Amino acid sequence: MHSSHSQQVDIFSDDQRQLHYAELCNALYERELASLAQQKITNVSLLQRKIAGLRHHVKRAAYSLLQKQSPLQVDIHNASWQAKQAAKCMANNYDPQKTQQWFSKDIQIGCCVAVYIKQLGCEYIELDSIDRIDLNQHKLHTNKFGWFNLDGEFADQNYRQEDILNLRLLKPSKAIFTAACCGHKWDHKGKGQQRALSLRELLLSLSINWKTFR
């Protein structure tokens, strides 16, 4: 028997674990298909590619959620991270100088980052990843939101979304990543309803090395 095969058997020898894995897959499929149904995709082949890749990404996310060493709890029924929510959004304790210092030395392509988003009526933190770095211009480019200065200030004039009032790249910390991973939201009354992470964000959350944050 190959060692990889025996490991596989060990991982799922526990019936409860097998059940949790199936439940996570189910929740992730439901959420992603509902999200795809809402998207305005006019390109049929793009939609086909997204659906074709779904099985692989869902299985990977479900398996990793069960395995990941993390300070957060996993909600099996919703395939989400859970942790106590802060009374106010901690992104407002923003320090441009410390942000610039951190991003000047601790960044690499593919690195998971947190972006503060202020919308009409609410604010939250979303996970994104770095796909380009331009140290000469003191800028970096994230996969979804575009260009930011290393001090966190948004610097992409091409990005337009009417309901977004403000975007800011945040210096990572345990509190910032916890809020982003759990989909915490705040409105004028305080804590708002938890936001469901996209499959892409969930996979990004699984790449966080929590040991590097206090």
N, C-alpha and C positions, 0 to 999 in steps of 0.2 A: 504493500500500500504506500503510495506517495505521501510524503509528509504534508504537502499542501492539502491533499484530500482528507487526511486525518484531522487536520486543523479545521477544515470546513465542517466536518461531521461534529467535532467538539463544539463549535460555535452554536450550532443549531440542535444540539442534543437536548437542550432544555425546551420543552414544549411551550412554556410561557414566552420564551424568547422568539420562537418561531411565530407565535401568535402576534407578538408586538411588531415583528418585522412586517407581517402581512397587513396589520392595521395601519402602520406607517405608510406603506406603499399605497394603500387604498386612499388614505387622506391626501397624499401628495398628488396622486392621479386626479382625484376629484378637483383639487384646487387648481392644478395646472390646466386642466381641460376647460374649467370655468373661465380661467384667465385668457386662454387662447380664443375662446368663444367671444370675448369682449374686445379683442384686438382687431384693429382695422387692417387686416392683411389682404392686399389685393393680389399679391404674387403667390400663386398656388404652389409652386415648387418650394418656396420658402416655408409655407405652412406644412407641406409634406415632410420637409427636412426636420422641422421642429417636432412634429408628431413622431417621426422615426427615431429621433434621439431621446425621446421622452422615457422610454423603458430603461435605457442605460442610466440616465441621470437620476431617475426615481429610485432605482435599486441601489445605486451608489449612495444617494442621500439617506435612504432608510437604513442601510447597513451601517453607515458612518455615524448616524444619530445614536444607534445602539452601542457603538464602540467608543465614541469620542470621550476623552477625559476632559471634562469641562466643569467649571463652577456652577453652571446653569443646569436646571432640571429639564428633562424632555417630557413634553405632553404628548403621549402616544396617540391619543384620539385626534389631535389637530396637527400632528407632525410639526410642533413648534417648540421653541425654547421658552422657559418660564423663569422669572426671577422677580424679586420685589421691585416695584416701580418707585422711582424718586418722586417727590412731591412736585418738583419743578425740573424743567429741562436743563441738564448740566452743561449743555453747549453754550449757554449764556455766560459761563465763566471763561470765555475765550481770551487767550493771551497770544497776540500775533508774534511776539518775540520768541516765546517758547515753542510755538508752532513751527516757526522758521528754523529754529535750531534743530528741532527733531527731524524735520523733513530734509534738512541739509545733510544729515549724516545717516539716517536710518531708513532709506528707501531703496527699493529695487522693483524691477518690472514684475508684475503679477501679485504684488503685495496687496493685501486687503486693507482698505481704508474706510473711514467713516465720514459721511457728508451730512451736515446739518441742513434741513430743509424747513423753510418757513412758508406756509401756504396761507390762503385766506382762512382764518379761523382755527388753524392748528399748526403745531410744529413737531418734528420728529427727526430721527437720525437714520440714514440709510447706508447700507454697505455697498461699496463699489471697489474696483481694483485699478491699480496703476498700469497703464499700457505704454506710456512714453514719459521720458524724463528729459528736460532741457535745463541743465544746471547753468548754462551761460545766460539764459533768460530768467533764471530763478523760477522756473515753472515746471509743473508736471501735468500730465493728461490722464484723466480717469476714463474708463471704458464707457460709462453711461453719460456722465455730466460734462465731460470735456476738460478745458484748461483751468487750473488754479495756480495762483502764485504760491510759493513755498510758505508764506505766512498765513495761508488758508483762504485768502481773498479770492472770490470767483473772478475768472479772467477770460471767459469765453463769450464773445459778443454774438456768436452764431446760435447759441443755445436759447431757444425761446419756448417758454411754456407759460401761458397767461396766468394760470392760478398760482405759480410759484413766485413769491415775493423776494426771497433771499436764499442763497446757497453759500455754504462755507465748508471748507475742508478742515477737519478737526484733528488735533494732536491725539493719537490713540491713547486710551487708558482703559482700565478694567470697567469703570462706570460707563464710559462712552460706548464701548463694544457691547456691554450687557444691554444697554437701552436699545442699541441697533439690532442686536440678535433677537431680542424679545419683541421687537416691533412696538415699543412704548411710544405713546403719543400724548401730547398735552394740548389743551384748549384753554379758553379764557377762564374756565371754572377749575382748572387743575388737570388731573389725570383724565385722559380720554380713552376711548376704546382701543384695545390692542390692534395693531396693523398686522395682517398676514404677510409674511415674507414670500417673495417669489422663489421659485426653485433655484434660480441663479444666485440670489442672496443667501439662501440656505446653504448652498454648496460653498459660497465664500466664507460663511460663518464657521464652517468645518475646517477651514485652513488657518484659523486664528490659533496662535501659540499663547495660551493664557499664562504660561509660566513667565513670560517676559513683562507682564503687567502687574502692578501692585493693586 
